[in-house]
Each structure stands twice: as structure tokens, then as C-alpha cells.
């Protein structure tokens, strides 16, 4: 059902936000006022199928009833107190997350965003190893704060902010020989997005990830997986390393961890956790009761609804159907983190889809369109996506 919210002046909202907010985002022409499941609604009543979910954030769909209920109940009980006290909700969520972490993981640090989670990984890696150098990958994206930005090589994000944190080097993604040549007794960690989403949903075969683990072990460096977009089942496994049987030393999380309430987390192996001492790190708002309630409900929805297997199955269906369409050269990725490699500009297709009520994402590759729906996406939703995309792409062929 679509209804116009007459109390909201759409044009006034756009004008007001444009005037008051720093102009750091190129925005879609939507004034989002309401969401439900797969759908997001504009102030003018237009309904959109959200196959992007705000950078892969609304993992359980918009306003999942269980998440909404958990937030409402917790807000009435205790919105916030810092880590200077214990809290039942934080304790319960910490325990549940660790119970579902890969083997060997012992503790978690909570923060507010993916950038902060990656900054935590950077700090822990240097302290644990006593080494200064971090190796990240070309085309990586780890965040926009100064430490995270130092691990993000794209000039468009770095311009005007240099000099950044020293001691970060970049290896070609997928090239084990080049990484091996860069390794030394100064390297604290190798950090990567196992699937490079913003770069165009780039991933390698299992041999590469096994090679990363072997190289890091041989040189005494840590392996850090940035699972900010891949974590919690989006790829069809709880952790992306499960696809290849590879366990890193640190995992960073954010995006969908609390279904849209801002949260980040850094999962740490027991051997690293054992070396962390009081006052070595902190985050005022990290792991507050409200966000932990949302995160607990999110994890419960994923696990009890068997959404991980669903992501694998429905992702396979999307791949199968979209790869048959005109101008689609390849469908990259796994589960519900997919990239359509086109032989035409992705932005043009994104704009055409938006006019027909479908939100999709572009990427750093001008020919890759990203498809990252909530894990509650249905077969009927996919059929609608395929029908719309077929109309759009067939038009380009005539």
C-alpha cells in the first residue's frame, strides 16, 4: 500500500537538508519517510523495492517487527549507560555473538561504525605484534576516519586529507606472489574485504584465501577480515571465510549488525584478547543497551528464520536469472552480495530502475551495478526485479 504523507513537504525537505547538511553525498531523488520489509516509501507515496538497503545495512528488512519491538521495549527500560557499568543486554548479546563466531574467537569490542571497528583492528594488530606495518589491498574500502582512510587507497576519498597515518602499504588484490614479496618482520597484519564490494564486488578463488592464511602464519602477521558487508550470513554463510575454510585472527563488523541502528564490532581471537589490558582502548557509545537490544533481535531473526540458507538460495536464483539478461556479462559475488558486470554504464541502468521503483547501487567500477537486498527478500521480489531489469536492458538492445 502506498499513501502520501501530506504533513511532509517533499521539496521543502530536499531544500532544507541540502542547505543544512555538508554536501558530502550525491543523493538519490527520494525523501524516505517509511519502510516495511523490502519496501521504502517516499513522502509523495511512491513505493520502492529496496535492493540496496542503504549500503547493505537493513539486513532484516525495513522495520522488522521483532527488531522494532526490541528497540521499543529497551528504550522504555534503559536507553544508555556506558561500559563503566555492566548491563544485562550487552552481556547477553556479547555471549550470543561469540557463541556464533568462528572457532578460536574469544571476545568482542563494540563501537559505532565500520570505520571505528577497522581502527580497532589496526590498533590491536600493531600492539599485539609490536610491528608497525599494515598491508591492505588495492581498491580496498575500510572507512573514512583517518586511520581507516589510511587503509583505503582510492584518491577520491584521500584527496585533501593527507598526510594520513603512516605505515600502511598496498598489495594487489588476488596476487599472492606480490604479497609475499612485501612481507617482512615489520608487518603486523594483512587486512582485506574478502569480497571487495565498493570496488565492484571483486573476489578470488579459495586458493587465494588459503594462501593469505599461510603467508600470514609463516611471517607471524595477523589476518584481518573486514566483514562489514559480508558478515552475519549475507553471503550464504555466517562468516565469509567458511566458504573456503579460512579463519582470520580479527573480524570487523558493522552495517547490518543492528538492522540500521548504528553499531560496529571487532571480534578478536582468544590469543589476542588475552593480551588486552585496561584503558588501552574504548568507545563511549559502543555496546549501549539500546543498540545491543537491536543487535540481539537482528541475530535472532537471522538464526531462527534460517536466513543464512535463504540468502544462499535466493542469491543463487538472482544470479541464475540476471545473468541471462542482455548486457549482463557476469554476476559476481555470493549470496545477497552481488555485482552485475554490464557492458553499458551502471549509473544509467540504476537511474532507469529507480524510475520503475527499484533501488540498486553502483560501485567504483562504472560498469558494475550492486544488488544487496535484505535477507528477507522473497522469490516474488526477485521475479519483480528480473522483470524490470529485463525491460530496461532489452530497451538498450533495440
VENRAUR-V161589 format. One record per pair of residues at least 24 apart in sequence whose ideal C-beta (glycine too) atoms are under 6 Angstrom apart, sorted by the first residue. I is the first residue (numbers start at 0). J is the second residue. Records with the same first field share a line. If there is no record, write none. Layout:
I: J  J
//
This chain:
1: 44  46
2: 44
3: 43  44
4: 32  42
7: 32  42
9: 42  43
34: 61  62
35: 61  62
36: 60
37: 380
47: 356  358
48: 357
49: 358
50: 358  359  370  372
51: 358  359  360  371
52: 373
55: 228  254  371
56: 254  255  259
57: 259  373
58: 255  373  374
59: 258  297  300
60: 373  375
63: 300
65: 296  300
66: 258  293  296  297
69: 292  293  296
70: 293
73: 288  289  292
77: 288
78: 289
79: 287
81: 283
86: 288
88: 288  291  292
89: 286  291
92: 291  294  295
100: 266
101: 238  246
103: 268
104: 266  268
105: 269  272
106: 267  272
107: 264  266
108: 265
109: 264  285  286
110: 263  282  285
111: 261  263  284
112: 253  263
113: 142  227  253  263
114: 142  143  144  147
115: 263
116: 251  253  263  265
117: 141  142  147  251
118: 146  147
119: 265
120: 223  249  251  265
121: 146
124: 187  188  221
125: 187
127: 271  274
128: 187
130: 185  187
131: 166  185
132: 166  185  186
133: 167  187  188
134: 168  170  181  186  189
135: 169  190
136: 170  172  191
137: 169  171  172
138: 172  195  198
140: 197
141: 225
173: 203  207
175: 210
179: 214
182: 218
186: 220
188: 220  221  223
189: 215  220  222
190: 223
192: 225
193: 224  239
194: 229  332  336
196: 228
197: 362  363
198: 363
199: 338  362  364  367
200: 331  332  338
205: 243
208: 243  245
212: 245
221: 248
222: 247  248
223: 247  249
224: 250
225: 251
226: 250  252
227: 251  253  254
228: 254
232: 301  306  307  310
233: 310  334  335  336
234: 333  334  336
235: 310  311  333  334
237: 307
256: 294
257: 290  293  294  297
258: 293  297
260: 290  293
262: 290  294
306: 374
310: 334  335  374
313: 376
316: 381
317: 381
320: 385
324: 388  389  392
325: 392  393  396
326: 392  395
335: 372
336: 371
337: 370
338: 367  369
339: 368
340: 366  367
341: 366
343: 395
351: 391
355: 387
357: 387
//
